[in-house]
Amino acid sequence: MPAAAPGRDRDAELGAAVERARHGDEEAFAQAYRIVNPGLLGYLRGMVGEDAEDVASEAWLEIARDLGRFRGDSAGFRGWTATIARHRALDHLRRVRSRPRPTGIEQDVLDLPTPGDTAGEALDALSTERALALIAGLPRDQAEAVLLRVVVGLDGPTSARVLGKRPGAVRSAAHRGLKRLERQLRERGR
């Protein structure tokens, strides 16, 4: 059980930072940002590609603006920030679709799968870009479930709230996505 301690320490650190940030502590907000942003950015890269940093900036502006109203623990904060980021990403995708870019590249990567042992192994074994490209090839519900569970690190119920689905549906989508990734990696390994 010693491996679980660093995660609990990080959760405790995030919870304390969020509580202090809610009361105006700018350094605590920066600390919460440093803990949460890498996973959030990975999630957004899977959704909007190269525009992830711009979308993340919009999300963090909203997070900073509304932080005083947030109530919850570190897991709740991660879920809350993922929900805000998802809404900003969907807004971005709608804008892109209504105003296509001259390059003709379409950002339709919302079908991302959920995590599991296979996803952890896949993400460890591959570069971030390659992993996100593989995940982007999954059906939308699977891809997004995998991103939330593996990249952002949300649990099943929190991922379900972010996606507006039942936990069982998210769990199934994640499982199917991870199995599909596992098959793809095996086939490429041959």
C-alpha positions as CSV (number, residue, x, y, z in Angstrom):
1,M,0.0,0.0,0.0
2,P,2.9,2.5,0.1
3,A,2.3,3.4,-3.6
4,A,-1.0,5.0,-2.7
5,A,0.5,7.4,-0.2
6,P,2.0,9.8,-2.8
7,G,-1.4,10.1,-4.5
8,R,-3.0,10.8,-1.1
9,D,-0.3,13.3,-0.3
10,R,-0.9,15.1,-3.6
11,D,-4.7,15.1,-3.0
12,A,-4.2,16.6,0.4
13,E,-1.8,19.2,-1.0
14,L,-4.4,20.1,-3.7
15,G,-7.3,20.2,-1.2
16,A,-5.3,22.6,1.1
17,A,-4.2,24.7,-1.8
18,V,-7.8,25.0,-3.2
19,E,-9.1,26.0,0.2
20,R,-6.5,28.7,0.6
21,A,-7.0,29.9,-3.0
22,R,-10.8,30.2,-2.4
23,H,-9.9,32.8,0.2
24,G,-7.7,34.8,-2.1
25,D,-4.2,33.2,-1.7
26,E,-2.6,33.7,-5.1
27,E,0.3,31.4,-4.4
28,A,-2.1,28.6,-3.4
29,F,-4.0,29.1,-6.7
30,A,-0.7,28.8,-8.6
31,Q,0.0,25.6,-6.6
32,A,-3.4,24.1,-7.5
33,Y,-2.9,25.1,-11.1
34,R,0.5,23.4,-11.2
35,I,-1.1,20.2,-9.8
36,V,-4.2,20.1,-12.0
37,N,-3.1,21.7,-15.3
38,P,-0.9,19.0,-16.8
39,G,-3.7,16.4,-16.8
40,L,-6.3,19.0,-17.9
41,L,-4.0,20.0,-20.7
42,G,-3.6,16.4,-21.8
43,Y,-7.4,16.0,-21.8
44,L,-7.8,19.1,-23.9
45,R,-5.2,18.1,-26.4
46,G,-7.2,15.0,-26.9
47,M,-10.3,17.1,-27.6
48,V,-9.0,20.1,-29.5
49,G,-5.5,19.2,-30.6
50,E,-3.1,22.1,-31.0
51,D,-5.6,24.6,-29.6
52,A,-5.4,23.0,-26.1
53,E,-3.4,25.7,-24.5
54,D,-5.8,28.4,-25.7
55,V,-8.8,26.5,-24.5
56,A,-7.1,25.8,-21.1
57,S,-6.4,29.5,-20.7
58,E,-10.1,30.2,-21.2
59,A,-11.0,27.5,-18.7
60,W,-8.5,28.8,-16.1
61,L,-9.9,32.3,-16.4
62,E,-13.4,30.9,-15.6
63,I,-12.0,28.7,-12.8
64,A,-10.2,31.7,-11.2
65,R,-13.4,33.9,-11.6
66,D,-15.7,31.3,-10.0
67,L,-13.3,29.7,-7.4
68,G,-14.9,31.4,-4.5
69,R,-18.2,29.6,-5.2
70,F,-16.5,26.1,-5.4
71,R,-17.2,23.7,-2.5
72,G,-15.6,20.3,-2.3
73,D,-12.4,18.3,-1.9
74,S,-9.5,17.7,-4.3
75,A,-11.4,15.1,-6.4
76,G,-14.3,17.5,-6.6
77,F,-12.0,20.3,-7.7
78,R,-10.5,18.1,-10.5
79,G,-14.0,17.2,-11.7
80,W,-15.1,20.8,-11.5
81,T,-12.1,22.0,-13.5
82,A,-12.6,19.2,-16.1
83,T,-16.2,20.1,-16.5
84,I,-15.3,23.7,-17.1
85,A,-12.5,22.7,-19.5
86,R,-14.9,20.4,-21.4
87,H,-17.5,23.1,-21.8
88,R,-14.8,25.5,-23.2
89,A,-13.5,22.7,-25.5
90,L,-17.0,22.0,-26.9
91,D,-17.6,25.8,-27.4
92,H,-14.2,25.9,-29.2
93,L,-15.2,23.0,-31.5
94,R,-18.5,24.6,-32.3
95,R,-16.7,27.8,-33.3
96,V,-14.2,25.9,-35.4
97,R,-16.9,23.9,-37.2
98,S,-18.9,27.1,-38.0
99,R,-15.8,28.9,-39.2
100,P,-13.5,26.2,-40.9
101,R,-9.8,26.9,-41.0
102,P,-8.1,27.3,-44.4
103,T,-6.0,24.2,-43.7
104,G,-9.1,21.9,-43.9
105,I,-8.1,20.1,-40.7
106,E,-11.2,19.2,-38.7
107,Q,-10.9,18.8,-34.9
108,D,-13.4,16.1,-34.3
109,V,-11.7,14.2,-31.5
110,L,-14.5,14.0,-28.9
111,D,-14.7,10.2,-29.0
112,L,-12.1,9.4,-26.4
113,P,-12.1,6.2,-24.3
114,T,-11.8,5.6,-20.5
115,P,-8.9,4.3,-18.5
116,G,-7.8,1.0,-17.1
117,D,-4.6,-1.0,-16.8
118,T,-4.1,-1.1,-20.5
119,A,-4.4,2.7,-20.8
120,G,-1.8,3.2,-18.1
121,E,0.6,0.9,-19.9
122,A,-0.2,2.4,-23.2
123,L,0.4,6.0,-22.0
124,D,3.6,5.0,-20.2
125,A,4.9,3.2,-23.3
126,L,4.1,5.8,-25.9
127,S,4.9,9.5,-26.3
128,T,2.0,11.8,-25.3
129,E,1.4,12.7,-29.0
130,R,1.3,9.1,-30.1
131,A,-1.0,8.1,-27.3
132,L,-3.4,10.9,-27.9
133,A,-3.4,10.1,-31.6
134,L,-4.4,6.5,-30.8
135,I,-7.0,7.6,-28.3
136,A,-8.4,10.1,-30.9
137,G,-9.0,7.1,-33.2
138,L,-11.5,5.6,-30.7
139,P,-15.2,6.3,-30.8
140,R,-16.0,9.6,-29.1
141,D,-17.6,8.2,-25.9
142,Q,-14.7,5.8,-25.4
143,A,-12.0,8.4,-26.2
144,E,-13.4,11.0,-23.8
145,A,-13.9,8.5,-21.0
146,V,-10.3,7.3,-21.4
147,L,-9.0,10.9,-21.3
148,L,-10.9,11.8,-18.2
149,R,-10.0,8.6,-16.3
150,V,-6.4,8.2,-17.4
151,V,-5.1,11.6,-18.4
152,V,-7.0,13.8,-16.0
153,G,-7.1,11.1,-13.3
154,L,-10.8,11.3,-12.4
155,D,-12.6,8.4,-10.8
156,G,-15.7,6.8,-12.5
157,P,-18.4,8.8,-10.8
158,T,-16.7,12.1,-11.3
159,S,-16.0,11.3,-15.0
160,A,-19.7,10.4,-15.3
161,R,-20.7,13.8,-13.9
162,V,-18.4,15.6,-16.2
163,L,-19.8,13.8,-19.2
164,G,-23.4,13.9,-18.0
165,K,-23.7,10.1,-18.2
166,R,-24.3,7.2,-15.8
167,P,-21.2,5.8,-14.1
168,G,-21.8,2.4,-15.7
169,A,-22.0,3.9,-19.2
170,V,-18.7,5.7,-18.6
171,R,-17.1,2.6,-17.1
172,S,-18.2,0.5,-20.1
173,A,-17.0,3.1,-22.6
174,A,-13.6,3.3,-20.8
175,H,-13.3,-0.5,-20.8
176,R,-14.2,-0.9,-24.4
177,G,-11.8,1.9,-25.4
178,L,-8.9,0.4,-23.4
179,K,-9.5,-3.0,-24.9
180,R,-9.5,-1.5,-28.3
181,L,-6.2,0.3,-27.6
182,E,-4.7,-2.9,-26.3
183,R,-5.6,-4.7,-29.5
184,Q,-4.2,-1.9,-31.6
185,L,-0.9,-1.9,-29.6
186,R,-0.6,-5.7,-30.0
187,E,-1.2,-5.5,-33.7
188,R,1.4,-2.8,-34.1
189,G,3.8,-4.7,-32.0
190,R,3.7,-7.7,-34.3
